[in-house]
Amino acid sequence: MRSSRNSGRGASGATGPAAGATPLRVLIVSHMHPRVSRGGAEIAAYQMYTALREMPGITAWFCGGASASMQPPLGTHVFQPFGPDEFVIGNPGYDHWNHSANNPRFADEFRDLVAELKPDVVHFHHFANLGMEALLQVKQAAPEARIVLTLHEYLAICHHFGQMVKRPGMELCEAASPHDCARCFPEKSDNDFFMRKLYIQRFMKLADHFISPSRFLADRYIAWGLEADRVSVIENGQPTLPGEDQPMPDPATLIVGFFGQLSTLKGVGLLMDAADDLRRRPPKRGRLRLEISGDASNQPPVLREEIERRLAAARGVVTVRGPYDHKRVKSLMQACHAVLVPSIWWENSPMVIQEAFGARRPVICSDIGGMAEKVRHGVDGFHFRARSATSLSDLLRRLADNPQEVLDLQATLARPPSVAETVGEVRGLYARLRVAAPALA
């Protein structure tokens, strides 16, 4: 099989522990490799891996899933296109109902990989694409390894893409129950959802500890059935954004930026409704411009056409900058006075909020979920009533007429934790889990 042990020295050249000491062996597992998918969970997982392997006394590997366009070589599911300490897994069979990888060959190869690496800790950042059974495969291959699972959204709780919004009207869902879930999916019964929950929880019980990037997400999972003493809230650390800090632009025109995919759940409809209201009722004294960095390229054709039509009608209030290179996010954000996060679902710990704080820009966001938790109203930014275009447009008018309110927040903005700070907390958790483990005591 693949030889991948780095013997305490990562490819970066970081030295291992002192002679005679045994390094802590950590396998970081993500549902996707960030070289094939640039989602927040993938990025957070890979940043943790790179930080860990720079630390003395740690041997680290990374394992991530492949996209549909990146298939493994014939005859294997585990391959290494990106380096000797990084593995990519291709899994052709996956059941999204109960998050089960139903390819026995894949299970055998993942088990073989874990047995070969002999990790002390296997830290999952998600279970999608890998299957809930991957936790059992770790226990079978390395019984003494501690398993940590970082939760990134509500996928185990909610079959509706883990968003906890109801079908078909997209109302916010406060809590899952078999009866309510079956109302969203009438092709399934109450008992189907009851058995789905039992199946998923059966495997989640194999995890020694869970990490949640927000208190809100942690509380949702605890209400669903996770033991509170097995869940820690640790924010995803952020790398230092490249580039020098730039001062706020001239406040004569308040510039509010939106960054990311233009999708329904990210609040594109709400943004357009607010723009329509601002066009009819502009600020009394100040000027306002909404700038969109991103596009709707991954959205269904009907939604893309609707967005394009509404953006054309919103000219004069909205300026579209288009897709952007993530390396430029700091300079793009610093060309604005504030960053807008109008999501109509709960969110967890949106990366865009932490990026805005890293760029020293306040955030205007919906007053629910992880957004309201991360952004303190009047300290780090401003809340508006979730899903209310009138509440958003009223707030933007007020701020355009009184831009000093936005400028003053630079003195009170939170600073996001660094990757090193987050990894330091996580490494402490690993140590506590190993000490507490009967097999390792």
Steps between C-alpha positions, in 0.01 A plus 500: 500500500599869491793589723423832669647514848677831554673387824442827679623720217248654262578592143557854624807383690360562848694291746337229708528433872818450693689176450322211667165680527196371318323753278125546518362350179195686362293422192279789387208381285275725289205417278683676213858596427528881467688459173175370347244695708551833679226483760540634852523156666766381256707814549472482880607135499799559276615804696492287816707231329766743376526665843526168682776367278707813571490428874782308665389168641221441247482281192199593287325375188204633302228293335227660288231391260515540122253684278298322234739636236807356677481123495762273659724278291345172390501241775525726805299755698791659687764693306756778550503765226610784731791363701623216722312609813167577332243246391198542275208259520265428213175333604263412214210398725335723761154504657410858597194387697691349792849611395623154426789405271369182346812383317668217698829538312520863608446397863780243478745752351423771753542247780834391349617862482422564867667173601813595307527852644424394860371845607449593863224742397272497197332838464207507259389832352169366371376154409330564163645297209684283753194357675415476869654152493846659465499552878449126550774423248741713705408309816554169320836598352640698796300414815705728725472807277291789630236627256410869480223628270466869412139591416463753219121514450183309583530214249455219756189671636337621179450308174437828316871549419567566868351850475211465748254684278166344416372384166354636283461847650854533646375594849758476776490170688546532876551130581488164326248227580398193297149636448609849391778363278253269326282801421795645305554167323157336462654210309658398832315392816542607861660161563746551213628814667507333841716217362721747311578681825576173681731389219699824497519529878622140524819595320536843657519328839839367387645851501686589816430871463330756276611850409252768399616835357199674658298471819181510295596191299616320813168565674305367200697174506469466878121544472507231227675251724875559542625507858595855600825390664616351169466829309748790507455835326821589316487758221668425167827692495576740218832554323641851485361653183772619265545870433536817703201637689327777309304788655126530457393653167354851489170471692320742267363184334442205733622185322361169626645183346350155449749214448429148379249298303173668408262233627155497656620393844780757496230765468527616139124552479501701822790711371311574176181587688694740721664654191157556345383677816818712510448602140145616580596659833869604496683636806406858589849649539763240416571275203511122491641235267467122533787309337478129417818295470398155385255348254218250455692257278413197717130579522215350291442675163160639604650663810796638302265663250292652782811635673635652178164668430478647848863613503441688176200674659705589809770696316574820680470328838685173432836457325608149398872435523473135396703197614818569693826329588483411869854635542357847435219479757673734746555781249148459364347516847713797596361689199167484689381650826314187611432143390142374456396145601123478432459118522146378556608180680667460838860470379763372742823695484515661155856542376404833344438646848844400622655630177326833551635524854846410369468785250383727788157561355171477695227260394133565431314171547174320573416479870488118522721200560876507471489841335344674798739312730814608314398863440420700813244765409651848528846356575608288202227610264123523481210255497182531296191285533560174315315463171371858515604712203336803663707456816817474289421800280403712801831415669701577185323836456576592859867406466535684168364813669724444806817329371690584818308216667684259271838671529486494880478120508860457388601569859284219642511231230586149616814341364451146367712229661806405302550149365778458757267596787232257386748218445646567845156445654444189291838356591413548867176309438696215338723480809203490738330228297812283500548537875134417563499195274513177706694318227770767499516587870 
